[in-house]
Amino acid sequence: MKIQIPLLLCAVMTLTGATNIQQLIKRSTCPDNWTKINGRCFRYVLTPLSWSAAERNCVSMGGHLASVHSADEYQDVQSLIWSITCDNREAWIGGSDHQREGVWCWTDGTKFRFQSWCPREPNNSGTGQHCLQINYTGKRCWDDDWCNIRRSSVCAKNI
């Protein structure tokens, strides 16, 4: 039995490319105050900030405002917010159509495929709503909003 554990550890390290145990641990865990979701680390930031200030804050921590790529991942992000606030608070994530109206992009550069817009959203509310908030209304769906509004946010970074 004692031989099997080191062999298993060696095999895992070989498959992941880790050269030592510290590297292996670093690749599989998130820093303090971050939560692992689908192989990335997420952090809920309670401090209300504008969307651009929230993105700068996430970048300062090594990530970006969160991109969301599936319904399951969205539910996990919502659960993260709930676990901290006991509420379904609205929060900024990394979607924006700043560059071109109606063409949504993630700040981390990943493809904007999954969407969970509320009915009749995004609507730009006449003009100028270019930033993505989540947990909008009781439906807890997505809404485009004015970027200067201060709200909490969700950051994400790769492990």
C-alpha positions in Angstrom: 0.0 0.0 0.0 2.8 2.5 0.8 4.1 2.2 -2.7 0.8 2.9 -4.4 0.4 6.5 -3.0 3.8 7.7 -4.3 3.2 6.1 -7.7 -0.3 7.7 -7.9 1.2 11.1 -6.9 4.0 10.7 -9.5 1.4 9.8 -12.2 -0.7 12.9 -11.3 2.3 15.1 -11.4 3.4 13.7 -14.7 -0.1 14.2 -16.2 -0.4 17.8 -15.0 3.1 18.8 -15.8 3.8 19.7 -12.1 7.5 19.2 -11.1 6.9 19.2 -7.4 4.2 18.9 -4.8 3.9 22.7 -4.2 3.2 23.2 -8.0 0.6 20.5 -7.9 -1.1 22.1 -4.9 -0.9 25.5 -6.5 -2.6 24.2 -9.7 -5.5 22.6 -7.9 -6.4 25.3 -5.3 -7.4 28.9 -5.2 -5.9 31.6 -2.9 -7.7 32.6 0.3 -11.0 34.3 -0.2 -11.3 32.8 -3.7 -13.7 29.9 -4.6 -12.9 27.2 -7.2 -15.7 26.9 -9.9 -15.1 24.9 -13.0 -11.3 25.1 -12.8 -11.1 28.8 -12.2 -11.0 30.9 -9.0 -13.9 33.3 -8.3 -14.1 36.1 -5.8 -17.1 38.1 -4.7 -16.2 41.8 -4.0 -18.8 43.4 -1.7 -17.4 46.9 -2.1 -19.6 48.9 -4.5 -17.6 50.1 -7.5 -18.4 51.4 -11.0 -18.0 48.7 -13.7 -14.6 50.0 -14.9 -13.3 50.4 -11.3 -14.5 46.8 -10.6 -12.5 45.6 -13.6 -9.4 47.4 -12.5 -9.8 45.9 -9.0 -10.1 42.4 -10.5 -7.0 43.0 -12.7 -5.1 44.2 -9.6 -5.8 40.7 -8.1 -4.6 38.9 -11.1 -8.0 38.3 -12.9 -10.8 40.1 -14.6 -14.5 40.7 -14.0 -16.0 37.2 -14.3 -17.0 35.6 -17.5 -19.7 33.0 -17.3 -19.9 30.1 -19.8 -22.8 27.9 -18.8 -26.0 27.8 -16.8 -24.3 25.6 -14.2 -21.4 28.1 -13.8 -23.9 31.0 -13.5 -25.8 29.1 -10.8 -22.4 28.5 -9.0 -21.6 32.2 -9.2 -25.1 33.1 -7.8 -24.5 30.6 -5.0 -21.2 32.2 -4.2 -22.9 35.6 -3.8 -25.6 34.0 -1.7 -23.1 32.3 0.6 -21.6 35.7 1.4 -24.6 38.0 1.5 -27.6 35.7 2.1 -29.2 37.6 -0.7 -29.4 37.5 -4.5 -27.6 40.9 -4.9 -27.1 42.5 -8.3 -23.4 42.4 -9.2 -21.1 43.3 -12.1 -19.5 40.7 -14.2 -17.2 41.1 -17.2 -19.6 41.5 -20.1 -19.7 44.7 -22.1 -20.7 46.1 -25.5 -18.6 49.3 -25.2 -16.7 48.6 -28.4 -19.8 48.1 -30.6 -23.4 48.4 -29.5 -25.0 45.0 -29.3 -21.8 43.0 -29.7 -21.1 41.6 -26.2 -17.5 40.6 -25.2 -15.9 39.4 -22.0 -13.0 41.4 -20.5 -11.0 38.2 -20.2 -11.1 37.7 -24.0 -13.1 34.5 -23.9 -16.0 34.0 -26.4 -19.3 35.3 -25.3 -21.5 32.3 -26.0 -23.6 31.6 -22.9 -26.3 34.3 -22.1 -28.9 34.6 -19.5 -30.6 37.8 -20.4 -33.9 38.9 -18.8 -36.8 39.2 -21.1 -36.4 42.3 -23.5 -32.7 42.7 -22.4 -30.3 43.9 -23.3 -32.2 47.0 -24.3 -29.6 49.8 -23.9 -32.5 51.7 -22.2 -32.5 54.3 -25.0 -28.7 54.8 -24.9 -25.6 54.1 -22.9 -26.1 50.9 -21.1 -23.0 49.0 -21.9 -22.2 46.9 -18.8 -23.5 43.5 -17.6 -25.1 43.1 -14.2 -26.4 39.8 -12.9 -29.2 38.8 -10.5 -31.5 41.5 -12.0 -35.1 41.4 -10.7 -36.6 38.4 -9.1 -35.8 36.3 -12.1 -32.1 36.7 -11.3 -31.2 37.1 -14.9 -28.8 39.5 -16.8 -29.4 43.1 -17.6 -27.4 45.8 -19.4 -26.9 48.8 -17.1 -25.1 52.2 -17.0 -21.4 51.5 -16.2 -21.1 54.3 -13.7 -23.5 52.8 -11.2 -21.7 51.4 -8.1 -22.4 47.9 -7.2 -20.6 44.7 -5.9 -18.8 42.5 -8.4 -17.5 39.1 -9.2 -13.9 38.5 -10.3 -12.4 35.4 -11.8 -8.9 34.2 -12.6 -7.3 31.0 -13.9 -5.8 28.6 -11.3 
